[in-house]
Each structure stands twice: as structure tokens, then as C-alpha cells.
Amino acid sequence: MTSVSGEAWFADPALVRVLALLNSDGGEARIAGGAVRNSLMGLPVADIDIATTLRPEAVVERAKDAGIKAVPTGIEHGTVTLVLDGKPFEVTTLRRDVATDGRRADVAFGTDWRADAERRDLTINALYADAEGTVIDLVDGLPDIESRTVRFIGDAATRIAEDHLRILRFFRFFALYGSGRPDAEGLKVCARAKDKLGRLSAERVWSETKKLLAAPDPGRALLWMRQAGVLTAILPETEKWGIDAIPGLIDAEKAFGWQPEAMLRLAAMVPPDRERLKALAGRLRLSKAEAAGLDHWAAAPDIAPKLAETAFDRLLYRNGPQGLIARLKLALAGARARGLGDGEALAFAGLCQRLLARAEKWQRPSFPLTGADVLAAGIPAGPKVGAVLGAIEEEWVKGNFNEGRTALLARLTAEAGER
């Protein structure tokens, strides 16, 4: 008998209390999905979701009587979030799909655990654990947990027809939990249905893609997405650019302790073309910060093989650190991937590593002059003020920021005299 009763999270008093509340007086509740899956795979458990035979109104009423905060986060779909000891537990009434259109489903509440399990997407996501911790498998998910197989429940084409986003979820869960090759039937159906991704909202597509890119190692999943044509369907910018830089980037992340960055991995897959990236950001509805980050990276200059630190400081001042840090990380990863037996690549990797450390500590120097100084020197208000100030600042930058305020005022006085 498979059980999660020995897991630390399962003994959490808040969880024990919620389960006891929902399992009393004719109700039945089980832990569902991710917490069970991750425990059986030896992975950390974050969110704990609960499925119940109780209708959402009954869940709210019981919580209210017990003094537990209930938030109707998705009550029309049967979901109520109970908050106890500062911890959220998402509680969802058992459901079956009445109608689906590939984007949304009309559901009916019920008490049939098998129907609830079979409406889910993947076998590894449809396991339950009861209040004693006993794992209940209604879809043959336990063998897939053991073999690390990511497989659709029942007929793959039917599951994808119910929700086209499951195409991307198939690859994301393969990146996180899969081993070997993806399930052949699932891969074939995803390839056939890839054009249906265009019917989904950009926000849903990007949210799922970003989660996939943030996986510890999405390399194999991206490779199979490319083989199936799914990657081109959602990111046509990668078609000629490819994903060849991803393995080297993953290796560099591990070697240097970099936290996985979905946006840096995206940058490794697309050309540094500001106009194309602007179109990508608009199409996928990237946030302003995400779009700006891609633009900073695309606008930043390439790193020259023998770039001096003083010249790099000037680049930092003119371009800011964000785009250059991204450029350096990708250049460092690429150089390391080429480095074995390549002396020039190893030397360039060393340079990138030094410049990266410099960029991460860099603080922008403060230009000592202001527009008020230019006016005080006799330059009349107007465009000339900015032009004079900019010309002197450029000379100050070329001099590696060494001139102090006194020297710059003298330069300004001379400049004003010439005008």
C-alpha cells in the first residue's frame, strides 16, 4: 500500500484540521494532485490542494462555523481557498465536464471520484491521498510515477480537445518530471494539434511557456517541442535561431550557481533583433518589465574578445548593466561550451566571468555637472543647455570618469566662451 503519511507536510496541524473538518458529517476530502505526486517522486511539496465531495457553499459554511477564513477564489468552478495559520489550502468540489471548447469547460459538481480523476490532464497529476495518507490511484498513475512517464489520462486527443493548453502542459511536466523519451502517443497528438494553440489567449500561452522555461532543465522538453513543431507554433522567432545554446546555459547555471531565469533562457533562443522582440512581447503580452529586459539585452553591444575593463565601464554607463549582464552570461555559457581544447574560448570565458562580476557590483558614477551649471556659465536656456552638458559628459565618460567638478567647470567655462 502506497502512502504519504510519513511526509512532514502531511503532519501539519493546519492540514490535519482542514481534512478533519471536510471529512466529518458525511463529507469526504482527499489531498489531490501535486502534493501527492511530488512526495512520491521525492520532491519538495509547496501547495496543497484538496478535493471534496462537499459543494463549495458547504465548504464555506463549515469553515465559517470553525473560525477558518474562506476565500471564494473560484467558487463558480467549485474552488474555495481556506486559510489557516497563514497557510492557504485550495479546496475544490469534485467535478465532471459537461461541455468543453478547448479553452474553457462547463462543469457539474458531483461526488464521483473516478469522474473527477478522469477529467484531469496527466496520470501523475490525478492521484489522491486520504486522511490517513493512503494513496488512491484511479488512472494508473502510480506506474507512471515509478517510471517517470508523463502520459495523458485515457485518450490523448480527447484530453487536448478539452483544453488546448494541455499541449504545453505535457511538455512542461515532461521537463519537470519526465525521463527518457516523451510518451509517443502524447507527442504525436501534440504535434497534430499544435495549431490549436493559436486559439488560446496570449496570457495563458505565455504563462505556461514561462513556467516551462523556468524548469531546472527544460532542454529535453524544448528539443521535443521543436521536433513536434510546437516550439515554432508559439515562438516562431526560434525557428532559424534554435535552442542549441540551451544546454550550455544550463551547464553554466549549475557551474556558477545562477538561479534559472526564464527570460535569459528565452533570450538564448531568439535573435537579438529589437523590432522582432517588440513584436514577440506584444503577441505574448509580456509584462513591461519582461519586454524591457529583452529590449535591453538586444540593444546591448556584443562583448569583444579582449575588451578592457575601463572600456567595459564606459559600456555600462552608456547602456546600463541589465542588458550587458544578460549578454555576458550567454557569452560565458557559449564560451564554456566551446572551451574544451579551445584556448581562445577558454580565455574569453575567463574575460566574461571577470566582467560579469564587475557588472554585478557596478554603481553608476554621478556626473558632477547639472543644467544649472551650464546656465550659470552664460549659456541661454534652451536646447543648447542639453547639447553642451551632453558633450562635456561624453568627454568625461571617454576619460573614464576621472575628471572632477573643478576640471569640468573649467571645461564648461571654455566651452561657453567659444559660444
Rosetta blueprint (number, residue, H / E / L):
1 M L
2 T L
3 S E
4 V L
5 S L
6 G L
7 E L
8 A L
9 W H
10 F H
11 A H
12 D L
13 P H
14 A H
15 L H
16 V H
17 R H
18 V H
19 L H
20 A H
21 L H
22 L H
23 N L
24 S L
25 D L
26 G L
27 G L
28 E L
29 A E
30 R E
31 I E
32 A E
33 G L
34 G H
35 A H
36 V H
37 R H
38 N H
39 S H
40 L H
41 M L
42 G L
43 L L
44 P L
45 V L
46 A L
47 D L
48 I E
49 D E
50 I E
51 A E
52 T E
53 T L
54 L L
55 R L
56 P H
57 E H
58 A H
59 V H
60 V H
61 E H
62 R H
63 A H
64 K H
65 D H
66 A H
67 G L
68 I L
69 K E
70 A E
71 V E
72 P E
73 T E
74 G E
75 I H
76 E H
77 H H
78 G L
79 T E
80 V E
81 T E
82 L E
83 V E
84 L E
85 D L
86 G L
87 K E
88 P E
89 F E
90 E E
91 V E
92 T E
93 T E
94 L L
95 R E
96 R E
97 D E
98 V E
99 A E
100 T E
101 D L
102 G E
103 R L
104 R L
105 A E
106 D E
107 V E
108 A E
109 F E
110 G L
111 T L
112 D L
113 W H
114 R H
115 A H
116 D H
117 A H
118 E H
119 R L
120 R L
121 D L
122 L E
123 T H
124 I H
125 N H
126 A L
127 L E
128 Y E
129 A E
130 D L
131 A L
132 E L
133 G L
134 T E
135 V E
136 I E
137 D E
138 L L
139 V L
140 D L
141 G H
142 L H
143 P H
144 D H
145 I H
146 E H
147 S H
148 R L
149 T L
150 V L
151 R L
152 F E
153 I L
154 G L
155 D L
156 A H
157 A H
158 T H
159 R H
160 I H
161 A H
162 E H
163 D E
164 H L
165 L L
166 R H
167 I H
168 L H
169 R H
170 F H
171 F H
172 R H
173 F H
174 F H
175 A H
176 L H
177 Y H
178 G L
179 S L
180 G L
181 R L
182 P L
183 D L
184 A H
185 E H
186 G H
187 L H
188 K H
189 V H
190 C H
191 A H
192 R H
193 A H
194 K H
195 D H
196 K H
197 L H
198 G H
199 R H
200 L L
201 S L
202 A H
203 E H
204 R H
205 V H
206 W H
207 S H
208 E H
209 T H
210 K H
211 K H
212 L H
213 L H
214 A L
215 A L
216 P L
217 D L
218 P L
219 G H
220 R H
221 A H
222 L H
223 L H
224 W H
225 M H
226 R H
227 Q H
228 A H
229 G L
230 V H
231 L H
232 T H
233 A H
234 I H
235 L L
236 P H
237 E H
238 T H
239 E L
240 K L
241 W L
242 G L
243 I L
244 D L
245 A L
246 I H
247 P H
248 G H
249 L H
250 I H
251 D H
252 A H
253 E H
254 K H
255 A H
256 F H
257 G L
258 W L
259 Q L
260 P L
261 E L
262 A H
263 M H
264 L H
265 R H
266 L H
267 A H
268 A L
269 M L
270 V L
271 P L
272 P L
273 D L
274 R H
275 E H
276 R H
277 L H
278 K H
279 A H
280 L H
281 A H
282 G H
283 R H
284 L L
285 R L
286 L L
287 S L
288 K H
289 A H
290 E H
291 A H
292 A H
293 G H
294 L H
295 D H
296 H H
297 W H
298 A H
299 A H
300 A L
301 P L
302 D L
303 I L
304 A L
305 P L
306 K L
307 L L
308 A L
309 E H
310 T H
311 A H
312 F H
313 D H
314 R H
315 L H
316 L H
317 Y H
318 R H
319 N H
320 G L
321 P H
322 Q H
323 G H
324 L H
325 I H
326 A H
327 R H
328 L H
329 K H
330 L H
331 A H
332 L H
333 A H
334 G H
335 A H
336 R H
337 A H
338 R H
339 G L
340 L L
341 G L
342 D L
343 G H
344 E H
345 A H
346 L H
347 A H
348 F H
349 A H
350 G H
351 L H
352 C H
353 Q H
354 R H
355 L H
356 L H
357 A H
358 R H
359 A H
360 E H
361 K H
362 W L
363 Q L
364 R L
365 P L
366 S L
367 F L
368 P L
369 L L
370 T L
371 G H
372 A H
373 D H
374 V H
375 L H
376 A H
377 A L
378 G L
379 I L
380 P L
381 A L
382 G L
383 P H
384 K H
385 V H
386 G H
387 A H
388 V H
389 L H
390 G H
391 A H
392 I H
393 E H
394 E H
395 E H
396 W H
397 V H
398 K H
399 G L
400 N L
401 F L
402 N L
403 E L
404 G L
405 R H
406 T H
407 A H
408 L H
409 L H
410 A H
411 R H
412 L H
413 T H
414 A H
415 E H
416 A H
417 G H
418 E H
419 R L
